[in-house]
Amino acid sequence: MRAIDASLHAALAALLKPYKLVIELIKEGAMIPGSYWGEREAGLIGSTLFIRPDTPLHSALHEAAHFVCMDGARRTGVDRDAGGDVFEENAACYLQILWGDCLPGVGAETIMTDMDEWGYTFRLGSAACWFREDADDARQWLQTRDLLDERGALRFGQRVA
């Protein structure tokens, strides 16, 4: 499972900057503030994403995706539990996969493999099958909120509607 090393940390920070989400690196072994799952999983409080060097990349991307998918009121008050409904959850999964291709040396395939390894569950059995064959609703959800353009490309900004 891909963790966030120093070079990936810089690329992740650059990826998330247009979304007004900042990363705070916590020292290895320390408790991660705002972590829903605990241990090494990413945490989210307000507009800060908390990670450690051993935080799985998919975890950081997933919490960041929830932040981006939230409306403004939820975004300012988020503390540990991103909340949201099943549609937002699917949109967050879709977004984190797209972001994988934006990170050097990572790619969507790595993110989907890590999602499966961690235990994400999809009707079709894997993240890759879901993404390729069953994720139209997630893509449309993101397009409706101006997070993707009409072709499905990233817009790199916070949710509008």
HELIX and SHEET records of a PDB file:
HELIX    1   1 ALA A    6  LEU A   16  1                                  11    
HELIX    2   2 LYS A   17  TYR A   19  5                                   3    
HELIX    3   3 LEU A   57  CYS A   69  1                                  13    
HELIX    4   4 GLY A   72  GLY A   77  1                                   6    
HELIX    5   5 VAL A   86  GLY A  100  1                                  15    
HELIX    6   6 ALA A  108  TRP A  118  1                                  11    
HELIX    7   7 ALA A  127  GLU A  133  1                                   7    
HELIX    8   8 ASP A  136  THR A  144  1                                   9    
SHEET    1   A 3 VAL A  22  LEU A  25  0                                        
SHEET    2   A 3 THR A  48  ILE A  51  1                                        
SHEET    3   A 3 GLY A  43  ILE A  45 -1                                        
END                                                                             
